[in-house]
């Protein structure tokens, strides 16, 4: 059901399977973590942030109990926790979780991987929300550079990072840099259409 729009059915189904899996957690921990994460995402989509937070925190506990500390799944949960904390205005907790996700992704994937860029971009948006535009600019610059390196295989992500970087440059009063980057993005879109 997830991704098909019938969120209520998805929540009921995932809760059912979650309860079955919890009967043998050491055997089904991957399914438990996956289900908790999906339930958290579904509640986030419904703006039920406290429920989403509870599911993500449960998922993180299972991750720490059954997965190695530098696991991609742990990074995903930290990223989701960061998004929830940002949504409810707990920016310090959001930043802490976003930094944990970034640390794990750098360790697993390396400095120039798309997953690392996604975390950098998320931290840039969070820094902007907190009013730290200088930090936001540097983080979004790093994400845009990684995105450009990977642009042939991940053009949409590159464009997203570049737009965010251009927007933050504009907010920092760097209008000519922002404008030239926007033109570069527009040219990329036009090349896609041809």
N, CA, C and O of each residue as an XYZ file, in Angstrom:
776
protein
N       0.814     -1.202      0.000
C       0.000      0.000      0.000
C       0.857      1.265      0.000
O       0.447      2.300     -0.526
N       2.030      1.177      0.584
C       2.862      2.370      0.701
C       3.182      2.933     -0.676
O       3.584      2.203     -1.581
N       2.995      4.260     -0.825
C       3.249      4.904     -2.102
C       2.044      4.884     -3.033
O       2.083      5.503     -4.096
N       0.985      4.193     -2.662
C      -0.192      4.084     -3.530
C      -1.323      4.995     -3.088
O      -2.377      5.021     -3.722
N      -1.122      5.744     -2.007
C      -2.126      6.704     -1.587
C      -3.069      6.217     -0.507
O      -3.727      7.039      0.131
N      -3.163      4.928     -0.275
C      -4.074      4.399      0.727
C      -3.315      4.228      2.041
O      -2.985      3.113      2.447
N      -3.050      5.344      2.687
C      -2.174      5.359      3.855
C      -2.797      4.594      5.016
O      -2.097      3.872      5.726
N      -4.069      4.739      5.212
C      -4.723      4.049      6.337
C      -4.564      2.538      6.225
O      -4.259      1.873      7.215
N      -4.765      1.996      5.040
C      -4.570      0.555      4.829
C      -3.114      0.159      5.040
O      -2.826     -0.904      5.591
N      -2.195      1.019      4.599
C      -0.765      0.735      4.789
C      -0.426      0.670      6.267
O       0.304     -0.223      6.699
N      -0.943      1.597      7.037
C      -0.659      1.622      8.471
C      -1.195      0.365      9.145
O      -0.502     -0.243      9.961
N      -2.408     -0.026      8.815
C      -3.002     -1.237      9.397
C      -2.180     -2.468      9.016
O      -1.880     -3.308      9.864
N      -1.822     -2.567      7.746
C      -1.060     -3.726      7.270
C       0.315     -3.792      7.907
O       0.722     -4.850      8.388
N       1.041     -2.675      7.918
C       2.381     -2.682      8.509
C       2.336     -2.931     10.008
O       3.225     -3.597     10.539
N       1.332     -2.419     10.706
C       1.204     -2.711     12.138
C       0.955     -4.193     12.379
O       1.494     -4.772     13.322
N       0.146     -4.801     11.536
C      -0.136     -6.229     11.651
C       1.154     -7.040     11.481
O       1.468     -7.891     12.313
N       1.894     -6.775     10.408
C       3.135     -7.507     10.156
C       4.201     -7.193     11.202
O       5.028     -8.042     11.534
N       4.174     -5.978     11.711
C       5.129     -5.594     12.748
C       4.912     -6.429     14.006
O       5.871     -6.922     14.599
N       3.668     -6.588     14.409
C       3.373     -7.389     15.596
C       3.775     -8.846     15.406
O       4.281     -9.476     16.335
N       3.553     -9.389     14.201
C       3.989    -10.760     13.925
C       5.508    -10.878     14.012
O       6.026    -11.826     14.603
N       6.213     -9.931     13.431
C       7.675     -9.976     13.406
C       8.265     -9.814     14.797
O       9.308    -10.396     15.094
N       7.619     -9.039     15.651
C       8.147     -8.802     17.001
C       8.121    -10.064     17.861
O       8.757    -10.109     18.914
N       7.389    -11.089     17.419
C       7.377    -12.347     18.162
C       8.728    -13.050     18.081
O       9.062    -13.834     18.970
N       9.507    -12.790     17.045
C      10.861    -13.350     16.885
C      11.796    -12.250     16.375
O      12.236    -12.295     15.226
N      12.100    -11.264     17.224
C      12.845    -10.100     16.728
C      14.227    -10.421     16.167
O      14.663     -9.776     15.214
N      14.923    -11.397     16.734
C      16.265    -11.679     16.211
C      16.203    -12.277     14.806
O      17.150    -12.152     14.030
N      15.095    -12.921     14.487
C      14.932    -13.510     13.154
C      14.408    -12.496     12.137
O      14.756    -12.555     10.958
N      13.576    -11.574     12.595
C      12.877    -10.664     11.683
C      13.243     -9.197     11.904
O      12.465     -8.310     11.553
N      14.417     -8.931     12.482
C      14.752     -7.546     12.803
C      14.769     -6.634     11.573
O      14.419     -5.458     11.681
N      15.168     -7.149     10.413
C      15.170     -6.334      9.196
C      13.742     -5.912      8.849
O      13.497     -4.759      8.493
N      12.804     -6.855      8.956
C      11.397     -6.538      8.682
C      10.832     -5.565      9.712
O      10.030     -4.692      9.381
N      11.253     -5.722     10.951
C      10.777     -4.819     12.011
C      11.260     -3.403     11.731
O      10.476     -2.455     11.779
N      12.546     -3.257     11.439
C      13.108     -1.927     11.169
C      12.424     -1.304      9.955
O      12.049     -0.132      9.981
N      12.265     -2.091      8.895
C      11.613     -1.599      7.687
C      10.182     -1.147      7.995
O       9.773     -0.061      7.585
N       9.427     -1.975      8.713
C       8.033     -1.644      9.025
C       7.933     -0.400      9.897
O       7.090      0.464      9.656
N       8.793     -0.307     10.914
C       8.778      0.881     11.776
C       9.095      2.137     10.971
O       8.476      3.182     11.168
N      10.057      2.028     10.071
C      10.412      3.178      9.238
C       9.246      3.573      8.338
O       8.923      4.756      8.232
N       8.615      2.606      7.696
C       7.470      2.902      6.821
C       6.320      3.512      7.620
O       5.681      4.466      7.174
N       6.066      2.963      8.784
C       4.998      3.527      9.627
C       5.320      4.966     10.020
O       4.445      5.831     10.019
N       6.586      5.212     10.356
C       6.995      6.578     10.676
C       6.786      7.522      9.496
O       6.281      8.633      9.663
N       7.174      7.077      8.310
C       6.996      7.908      7.115
C       5.521      8.169      6.830
O       5.143      9.279      6.456
N       4.689      7.144      7.006
C       3.251      7.329      6.775
C       2.644      8.321      7.756
O       1.822      9.153      7.372
N       3.044      8.236      9.018
C       2.517      9.198      9.995
C       3.070     10.601      9.737
O       2.377     11.593      9.964
N       4.318     10.684      9.262
C       4.874     11.996      8.899
C       4.047     12.605      7.771
O       3.718     13.791      7.804
N       3.718     11.792      6.781
C       2.925     12.273      5.651
C       1.564     12.798      6.107
O       1.003     13.708      5.497
N       1.051     12.226      7.165
C      -0.247     12.654      7.708
C      -0.105     13.776      8.727
O      -1.088     14.181      9.348
N       1.127     14.286      8.904
C       1.448     15.344      9.875
C       1.177     14.900     11.304
O       0.886     15.727     12.169
N       1.271     13.595     11.557
C       1.157     13.042     12.912
C       2.585     12.841     13.425
O       3.082     11.718     13.514
N       3.222     13.957     13.758
C       4.657     13.968     14.003
C       5.071     13.202     15.252
O       6.119     12.556     15.257
N       4.276     13.263     16.300
C       4.645     12.537     17.521
C       4.612     11.024     17.291
O       5.485     10.303     17.773
N       3.611     10.547     16.559
C       3.555      9.115     16.226
C       4.731      8.730     15.339
O       5.363      7.695     15.547
N       5.018      9.567     14.355
C       6.150      9.301     13.456
C       7.447      9.236     14.250
O       8.267      8.341     14.043
N       7.626     10.175     15.146
C       8.832     10.219     15.982
C       8.974      8.946     16.797
O      10.069      8.398     16.917
N       7.872      8.478     17.356
C       7.893      7.240     18.141
C       8.330      6.047     17.292
O       9.150      5.240     17.730
N       7.788      5.935     16.083
C       8.166      4.816     15.212
C       9.640      4.889     14.811
O      10.332      3.871     14.807
N      10.121      6.086     14.474
C      11.528      6.219     14.091
C      12.459      5.917     15.264
O      13.511      5.303     15.085
N      12.068      6.349     16.465
C      12.903      6.058     17.638
C      12.925      4.559     17.936
O      13.965      4.016     18.310
N      11.780      3.890     17.771
C      11.763      2.435     17.924
C      12.664      1.763     16.886
O      13.410      0.838     17.206
N      12.590      2.236     15.645
C      13.421      1.679     14.572
C      14.899      1.847     14.904
O      15.699      0.939     14.676
N      15.259      3.003     15.440
C      16.652      3.257     15.791
C      17.121      2.304     16.896
O      18.258      1.832     16.869
N      16.251      2.026     17.859
C      16.615      1.070     18.921
C      16.878     -0.319     18.338
O      17.844     -0.980     18.719
N      16.030     -0.757     17.424
C      16.256     -2.059     16.771
C      17.540     -2.035     15.950
O      18.295     -3.007     15.940
N      17.784     -0.931     15.268
C      19.024     -0.805     14.488
C      20.240     -0.977     15.386
O      21.160     -1.728     15.064
N      20.235     -0.274     16.514
C      21.386     -0.346     17.416
C      21.525     -1.723     18.056
O      22.628     -2.132     18.418
N      20.420     -2.432     18.194
C      20.468     -3.763     18.796
C      20.950     -4.836     17.817
O      21.596     -5.799     18.229
N      20.643     -4.680     16.527
C      20.862     -5.777     15.578
C      21.789     -5.455     14.404
O      22.199     -6.367     13.686
N      22.124     -4.198     14.197
C      22.934     -3.829     13.039
C      24.288     -3.281     13.477
O      24.424     -2.793     14.599
N      25.290     -3.356     12.602
C      26.570     -2.723     12.925
C      26.392     -1.208     13.020
O      25.497     -0.654     12.382
N      27.231     -0.530     13.808
C      27.036      0.911     14.026
C      27.109      1.759     12.759
O      26.457      2.800     12.674
N      27.881      1.331     11.792
C      27.991      2.081     10.541
C      27.153      1.405      9.459
O      27.681      0.876      8.481
N      25.857      1.435      9.652
C      24.917      0.805      8.733
C      24.126      1.872      7.983
O      23.723      2.880      8.562
N      23.909      1.641      6.692
C      23.125      2.579      5.889
C      21.712      2.742      6.451
O      21.146      3.834      6.398
N      21.142      1.663      6.988
C      19.785      1.755      7.534
C      19.744      2.685      8.745
O      18.771      3.413      8.943
N      20.803      2.658      9.552
C      20.860      3.582     10.697
C      20.907      5.019     10.194
O      20.259      5.897     10.765
N      21.660      5.265      9.141
C      21.734      6.608      8.566
C      20.359      7.069      8.079
O      19.991      8.231      8.250
N      19.606      6.153      7.473
C      18.253      6.487      7.001
C      17.365      6.888      8.180
O      16.628      7.871      8.101
N      17.437      6.140      9.250
C      16.608      6.453     10.427
C      17.017      7.794     11.024
O      16.157      8.603     11.371
N      18.330      8.040     11.148
C      18.785      9.342     11.646
C      18.276     10.474     10.748
O      17.854     11.517     11.248
N      18.313     10.279      9.441
C      17.813     11.305      8.517
C      16.326     11.556      8.731
O      15.882     12.704      8.757
N      15.557     10.481      8.884
C      14.118     10.639      9.115
C      13.831     11.318     10.451
O      12.931     12.152     10.550
N      14.599     10.959     11.474
C      14.445     11.636     12.769
C      14.741     13.127     12.623
O      14.042     13.966     13.191
N      15.762     13.441     11.872
C      16.117     14.844     11.658
C      14.968     15.608     11.005
O      14.646     16.726     11.407
N      14.359     14.998     10.002
C      13.245     15.663      9.310
C      12.060     15.889     10.243
O      11.415     16.937     10.193
N      11.776     14.910     11.090
C      10.667     15.062     12.040
C      10.972     16.172     13.041
O      10.135     17.040     13.292
N      12.176     16.137     13.611
C      12.532     17.181     14.584
C      12.483     18.566     13.941
O      12.081     19.533     14.588
N      12.888     18.670     12.678
C      12.785     19.957     11.976
C      11.314     20.368     11.849
O      10.960     21.524     12.080
N      10.468     19.404     11.480
C       9.040     19.703     11.308
C       8.383     20.204     12.591
O       7.466     21.023     12.538
N       8.845     19.717     13.747
C       8.225     20.140     15.013
C       9.016     21.264     15.687
O       8.727     21.633     16.825
N      10.016     21.805     14.982
C      10.736     22.972     15.478
C      11.833     22.682     16.485
O      12.310     23.602     17.149
N      12.247     21.430     16.617
C      13.343     21.082     17.529
C      14.627     21.003     16.700
O      15.110     19.921     16.365
N      15.159     22.178     16.383
C      16.247     22.278     15.418
C      17.565     21.696     15.916
O      18.329     21.142     15.126
N      17.841     21.810     17.201
C      19.089     21.230     17.710
C      19.062     19.707     17.607
O      20.058     19.091     17.228
N      17.926     19.102     17.942
C      17.792     17.646     17.806
C      17.844     17.252     16.325
O      18.422     16.224     15.972
N      17.245     18.067     15.473
C      17.289     17.799     14.032
C      18.725     17.830     13.542
O      19.143     16.957     12.781
N      19.477     18.826     13.971
C      20.871     18.959     13.535
C      21.727     17.802     14.046
O      22.574     17.280     13.321
N      21.503     17.409     15.287
C      22.261     16.284     15.860
C      22.038     15.015     15.033
O      22.996     14.323     14.687
N      20.788     14.713     14.720
C      20.469     13.511     13.938
C      20.970     13.619     12.498
O      21.441     12.631     11.934
N      20.875     14.794     11.904
C      21.369     14.987     10.542
C      22.885     14.799     10.482
O      23.406     14.225      9.525
N      23.582     15.278     11.495
C      25.043     15.092     11.545
C      25.412     13.628     11.737
O      26.408     13.163     11.181
N      24.623     12.900     12.516
C      24.867     11.454     12.680
C      24.701     10.737     11.336
O      25.513      9.888     10.970
N      23.644     11.091     10.614
C      23.419     10.485      9.291
C      24.584     10.797      8.360
O      25.065      9.914      7.649
N      25.037     12.045      8.360
C      26.145     12.449      7.500
C      27.424     11.688      7.852
O      28.136     11.219      6.964
N      27.709     11.570      9.138
C      28.914     10.861      9.578
C      28.913      9.413      9.076
O      29.923      8.921      8.573
N      27.783      8.747      9.217
C      27.670      7.350      8.775
C      27.805      7.260      7.258
O      28.517      6.396      6.747
N      27.127      8.146      6.539
C      27.181      8.100      5.073
C      28.593      8.361      4.561
O      29.035      7.717      3.610
N      29.303      9.299      5.182
C      30.693      9.542      4.767
C      31.545      8.303      5.007
O      32.394      7.957      4.186
N      31.318      7.643      6.124
C      32.085      6.441      6.451
C      31.786      5.301      5.482
O      32.699      4.616      5.021
N      30.519      5.103      5.178
C      30.106      3.980      4.327
C      30.362      4.268      2.848
O      30.961      3.453      2.146
N      29.908      5.425      2.384
C      29.890      5.720      0.959
C      31.056      6.581      0.483
O      31.409      6.554     -0.695
N      31.645      7.337      1.385
C      32.722      8.241      1.013
C      32.245      9.681      0.897
O      31.050      9.975      0.943
N      33.224     10.567      0.745
C      32.970     12.013      0.727
C      32.207     12.488     -0.517
O      31.494     13.490     -0.454
N      32.347     11.785     -1.636
C      31.785     12.301     -2.887
C      30.616     11.474     -3.420
O      30.319     11.512     -4.614
N      29.967     10.742     -2.552
C      28.829      9.916     -2.963
C      27.540     10.729     -2.887
O      27.419     11.653     -2.084
N      26.587     10.369     -3.733
C      25.300     11.065     -3.769
C      24.601     11.045     -2.408
O      24.000     12.044     -2.016
N      24.670      9.931     -1.687
C      24.038      9.860     -0.358
C      24.641     10.888      0.603
O      23.932     11.480      1.416
N      25.944     11.091      0.501
C      26.605     12.113      1.321
C      26.082     13.494      0.938
O      25.816     14.326      1.806
N      25.935     13.735     -0.369
C      25.412     15.021     -0.839
C      23.990     15.269     -0.340
O      23.643     16.397      0.008
N      23.179     14.234     -0.305
C      21.805     14.384      0.195
C      21.829     14.851      1.648
O      21.081     15.752      2.028
N      22.688     14.236      2.456
C      22.780     14.655      3.859
C      23.318     16.076      3.989
O      22.840     16.845      4.823
N      24.310     16.431      3.172
C      24.836     17.801      3.189
C      23.736     18.798      2.821
O      23.604     19.845      3.453
N      22.950     18.468      1.797
C      21.863     19.346      1.369
C      20.802     19.490      2.471
O      20.293     20.584      2.713
N      20.478     18.378      3.129
C      19.515     18.444      4.236
C      20.043     19.320      5.370
O      19.298     20.106      5.956
N      21.334     19.179      5.673
C      21.931     20.030      6.712
C      21.944     21.498      6.292
O      21.771     22.384      7.128
N      22.148     21.756      5.003
C      22.118     23.134      4.506
C      20.736     23.748      4.716
O      20.617     24.886      5.172
N      19.697     22.990      4.382
C      18.327     23.483      4.564
C      18.039     23.721      6.039
O      17.401     24.711      6.398
N      18.501     22.825      6.887
C      18.318     22.984      8.326
C      19.067     24.212      8.837
O      18.532     24.975      9.641
N      20.300     24.406      8.375
C      21.077     25.581      8.787
C      20.388     26.864      8.351
O      20.359     27.849      9.088
N      19.833     26.842      7.145
C      19.077     28.005      6.672
C      17.877     28.267      7.581
O      17.606     29.410      7.948
N      17.168     27.212      7.937
C      16.002     27.346      8.816
C      16.393     27.957     10.158
O      15.646     28.747     10.735
N      17.577     27.579     10.645
C      18.076     28.117     11.908
C      18.655     29.521     11.768
O      19.022     30.144     12.764
N      18.741     30.022     10.530
C      19.269     31.356     10.301
C      20.776     31.410     10.103
O      21.358     32.495     10.102
N      21.416     30.261      9.936
C      22.864     30.194      9.732
C      23.163     30.125      8.238
O      23.520     29.067      7.719
N      23.015     31.257      7.549
C      23.126     31.266      6.097
C      24.552     31.017      5.603
O      24.730     30.466      4.516
N      25.555     31.403      6.362
C      26.939     31.157      5.948
C      27.212     29.653      5.947
O      27.788     29.123      4.997
N      26.801     28.975      7.006
C      26.964     27.515      7.081
C      26.115     26.843      6.007
O      26.558     25.898      5.354
N      24.894     27.337      5.832
C      24.007     26.775      4.806
C      24.642     26.888      3.428
O      24.560     25.960      2.623
N      25.273     28.020      3.157
C      25.917     28.206      1.854
C      27.039     27.186      1.642
O      27.138     26.583      0.574
N      27.874     26.998      2.650
C      29.000     26.059      2.507
C      28.502     24.622      2.329
O      29.018     23.888      1.487
N      27.517     24.226      3.108
C      26.980     22.872      2.995
C      26.310     22.652      1.642
O      26.490     21.606      1.018
N      25.542     23.636      1.195
C      24.864     23.488     -0.106
C      25.885     23.522     -1.244
O      25.686     22.866     -2.266
N      26.977     24.279     -1.080
C      28.044     24.289     -2.089
C      28.661     22.896     -2.214
O      28.874     22.400     -3.321
N      28.945     22.268     -1.068
C      29.518     20.926     -1.079
C      28.569     19.930     -1.754
O      28.995     19.105     -2.562
N      27.282     20.017     -1.416
C      26.291     19.117     -2.030
C      26.226     19.334     -3.543
O      26.151     18.373     -4.309
N      26.256     20.598     -3.969
C      26.185     20.903     -5.404
C      27.413     20.382     -6.146
O      27.302     19.896     -7.272
N      28.570     20.482     -5.524
C      29.801     19.965     -6.159
C      29.700     18.451     -6.340
O      30.002     17.930     -7.413
N      29.278     17.754     -5.298
C      29.116     16.295     -5.399
C      28.055     15.961     -6.438
O      28.221     15.029     -7.224
N      26.968     16.720     -6.441
C      25.912     16.506     -7.422
C      26.413     16.687     -8.840
O      26.042     15.927     -9.735
N      27.262     17.697     -9.053
C      27.780     17.931    -10.395
C      28.688     16.787    -10.845
O      28.668     16.399    -12.013
N      29.476     16.251     -9.926
C      30.336     15.109    -10.251
C      29.491     13.908    -10.691
O      29.895     13.139    -11.564
N      28.324     13.760    -10.081
C      27.440     12.616    -10.358
C      26.290     12.972    -11.304
O      25.337     12.201    -11.419
N      26.356     14.102    -11.970
C      25.201     14.606    -12.716
C      24.777     13.710    -13.873
O      23.592     13.670    -14.203
N      25.693     12.997    -14.493
C      25.304     12.147    -15.620
C      24.375     11.018    -15.185
O      23.460     10.646    -15.920
N      24.606     10.478    -13.999
C      23.772      9.369    -13.531
C      22.647      9.812    -12.604
O      21.706      9.053    -12.370
N      22.730     11.030    -12.073
C      21.720     11.516    -11.121
C      21.403     12.991    -11.399
O      21.606     13.849    -10.539
N      20.916     13.269    -12.580
C      20.693     14.651    -13.007
C      19.671     15.382    -12.120
O      19.869     16.552    -11.793
N      18.592     14.710    -11.735
C      17.569     15.375    -10.920
C      18.121     15.818     -9.574
O      17.819     16.916     -9.106
N      18.922     14.972     -8.957
C      19.516     15.334     -7.672
C      20.467     16.503     -7.847
O      20.460     17.445     -7.055
N      21.295     16.439     -8.899
C      22.219     17.543     -9.162
C      21.453     18.856     -9.287
O      21.827     19.857     -8.676
N      20.381     18.853    -10.080
C      19.609     20.071    -10.289
C      19.000     20.569     -8.984
O      18.975     21.772     -8.725
N      18.515     19.653     -8.174
C      17.955     20.029     -6.876
C      19.004     20.688     -5.989
O      18.744     21.718     -5.368
N      20.197     20.087     -5.934
C      21.282     20.664     -5.121
C      21.689     22.031     -5.665
O      21.904     22.968     -4.897
N      21.794     22.143     -6.988
C      22.211     23.403     -7.601
C      21.185     24.508     -7.347
O      21.557     25.646     -7.058
N      19.911     24.180     -7.452
C      18.865     25.174     -7.184
C      18.931     25.628     -5.731
O      18.821     26.820     -5.444
N      19.109     24.688     -4.823
C      19.204     25.052     -3.417
C      20.413     25.952     -3.174
O      20.314     26.949     -2.458
N      21.554     25.602     -3.769
C      22.760     26.413     -3.615
C      22.541     27.818     -4.190
O      22.914     28.807     -3.560
N      21.947     27.910     -5.365
C      21.674     29.212     -5.977
C      20.751     30.051     -5.100
O      20.953     31.255     -4.943
N      19.747     29.409     -4.538
C      18.800     30.121     -3.664
C      19.514     30.678     -2.430
O      19.278     31.818     -2.028
N      20.390     29.860     -1.833
C      21.101     30.308     -0.634
C      22.120     31.396     -0.985
O      22.321     32.328     -0.206
N      22.761     31.283     -2.148
C      23.641     32.369     -2.598
C      22.863     33.677     -2.693
O      23.346     34.726     -2.265
N      21.662     33.612     -3.253
C      20.811     34.796     -3.372
C      20.485     35.369     -1.991
O      20.566     36.578     -1.777
N      20.115     34.485     -1.056
C      19.794     34.938      0.299
C      20.994     35.597      0.983
O      20.827     36.467      1.838
N      22.199     35.178      0.604
C      23.420     35.762      1.162
C      23.888     36.992      0.387
O      24.978     37.506      0.636
N      23.061     37.467     -0.560
C      23.387     38.684     -1.289
C      24.379     38.487     -2.419
O      24.913     39.462     -2.949
N      24.634     37.254     -2.793
C      25.569     36.957     -3.888
C      24.767     36.752     -5.175
O      24.704     35.662     -5.743
N      24.159     37.859     -5.599
C      23.185     37.799     -6.687
C      23.781     37.356     -8.010
O      23.153     36.565     -8.715
N      24.959     37.827     -8.379
C      25.519     37.442     -9.683
C      25.902     35.962     -9.692
O      25.702     35.283    -10.699
N      26.450     35.453     -8.583
C      26.754     34.018     -8.486
C      25.475     33.192     -8.558
O      25.414     32.161     -9.228
N      24.462     33.671     -7.853
C      23.174     32.982     -7.851
C      22.574     32.955     -9.246
O      22.107     31.915     -9.711
N      22.591     34.106     -9.912
C      22.008     34.207    -11.245
C      22.724     33.286    -12.245
O      22.071     32.604    -13.035
N      24.049     33.266    -12.212
C      24.773     32.414    -13.169
C      24.493     30.936    -12.904
O      24.416     30.144    -13.844
N      24.342     30.560    -11.642
C      24.016     29.171    -11.328
C      22.595     28.831    -11.777
O      22.353     27.738    -12.289
N      21.652     29.761    -11.588
C      20.291     29.526    -12.085
C      20.287     29.332    -13.607
O      19.581     28.462    -14.117
N      21.072     30.140    -14.333
C      21.157     29.973    -15.791
C      21.730     28.608    -16.151
O      21.286     27.973    -17.108
N      22.701     28.166    -15.393
C      23.280     26.841    -15.637
C      22.209     25.752    -15.451
O      22.136     24.803    -16.232
N      21.393     25.901    -14.422
C      20.311     24.945    -14.165
C      19.290     24.989    -15.293
O      18.843     23.947    -15.771
N      18.923     26.188    -15.718
C      17.957     26.335    -16.820
C      18.495     25.667    -18.078
O      17.760     24.969    -18.775
N      19.766     25.877    -18.370
C      20.375     25.232    -19.544
C      20.327     23.714    -19.425
O      20.103     23.021    -20.418
N      20.534     23.196    -18.222
C      20.450     21.743    -18.018
C      19.042     21.239    -18.293
O      18.861     20.193    -18.917
N      18.032     21.994    -17.821
C      16.644     21.605    -18.109
C      16.364     21.637    -19.607
O      15.723     20.734    -20.145
N      16.845     22.677    -20.274
C      16.612     22.791    -21.708
C      17.289     21.662    -22.473
O      16.747     21.176    -23.466
N      18.467     21.240    -22.022
C      19.158     20.108    -22.661
C      18.362     18.820    -22.468
O      18.355     17.958    -23.347
N      17.696     18.684    -21.330
C      16.853     17.508    -21.089
C      15.678     17.459    -22.051
O      15.264     16.383    -22.480
N      15.139     18.632    -22.391
C      13.969     18.695    -23.283
C      14.326     18.392    -24.732
O      13.457     18.003    -25.512
N      15.581     18.563    -25.102
C      16.007     18.334    -26.493
C      16.450     16.931    -26.737
O      16.834     16.591    -27.856
